[in-house]
Amino acid sequence: MNDLPPQAEAQARIDHIQKLYREWTQLLPKLEAAHQDWLHGEAIMRELAQFYFEGEYSRYHQALENGLDVNLHTQGEYSIMSEDALWNAFTEQQSLAWQRLRSAVAVLDRDGGD
């Protein structure tokens, strides 16, 4: 009995998997760079959270309402002193973190999580 798969079928499958591996090797440096970007983003968000949640935002917001005259012009993004800009950023970061966590767990649980 011949257990060998047909040559054309085997070649097609091996070529397909080789192509996927090639794609992975090309994607890996981008994924590693994206991880560094994620860490940089986390450091930025940590400072923004400190500003927002430890009272500084409220202090400046109140001062603006009381007539503090500072330039809130931006380069196109929302002003950090708007009601929702930072809050939305925290929500977006949390959503991305959950997506990354779920993706990581799916990879780790691929073989049953042993």
N, C-alpha and C positions, 0 to 999 in steps of 0.2 A: 504494500500500500504506500502511495506517495503522499507524504504530508506537506509537501512544498506547495505554497500558493502559486497561482499562475504568475509568470514572470512580469507581464504587463501590469497586473494588479499590484504586485509587490513594488515595482518601480514607481508607479503613480503614488502609492501611499508613502513610500520613503521620500520621494521628491516633495510631497506636500508637507510632511513633518519637518524636513530639512528647511523648507521655506519658512515655516513657522518659527523654527529655531533661529534662523537668520534674522527674522523680524525681531525676535526677542533680544538678540545680541545688539541690535541697532537701537532698540527701545530702552534697554537697561541704563545707559548713561543719562538718558532724559529722565527716567524715573528717579535715578540717584540725584540729579540736579533738582528735580521737583521736590524731593525730600528736603534738600537744603533750603529751598524756597519756603517750604512749609515751616521749617524751624525758624526762619527769618520772620515769616508772617506771624508766628506765635509770639516771638519777642516783641514785635510791634503791637500786637493785640494786648499783650500783658501791660505795656505802658499805657495804652489807650484805656484799658479797664481800670488801671490805677487812677488815672485822671477822672474817669467817669464815676466810679463807684466809691472813691474815698473822699468825695466832697468837693473836689476842685471844680468840677463841671458846674455843680449847683452854685458855688460861690460866684463864679464868673457869669453864669446865667442870670443870677439875681442882680449882679452889678450892672449887666447890660440893660436889664429892665429898669434899673434905677438911673440910667443915663450915662454909663461908662461908654466913652466914645473910642472904639477900636475898629480897625479895618477888618472886616470879615469877608473881604473879597477872596475868592479862591481861583484856582486854575481850571475850574470846570466841575470839580466834585462838589458835593454838598458841604456846607460849612459844618464843622464839628460842633458849633453852637446851635445848630438847628435841633429841633425836638427829637428827631428820629435817626440822624445820621449814624452816630456811634452805636445806638441800640440795634439798628439794622445790621451794622457790621458785626456785632457780637452774635446776633442770630445767624448770620451767614456763616461765620466761622464755626459755630456749633453744628450747623447743618453739615458743613464739609467734614468736620471731625467725625460725626456719626457715620457719614458715607465711607470715610476712610477706615473707620473701625470695623464696620460691617464687611467691607471688602477684605480686610486683613483676616477677620475671623473666618470668612468663607474660604480663603486660601488655606488657613491653618486647619480647618475642619474638613478639608477635601478628602482626607483618608480616614475619617472617623474620629479625629482629635486625640489619638493615643499619645 
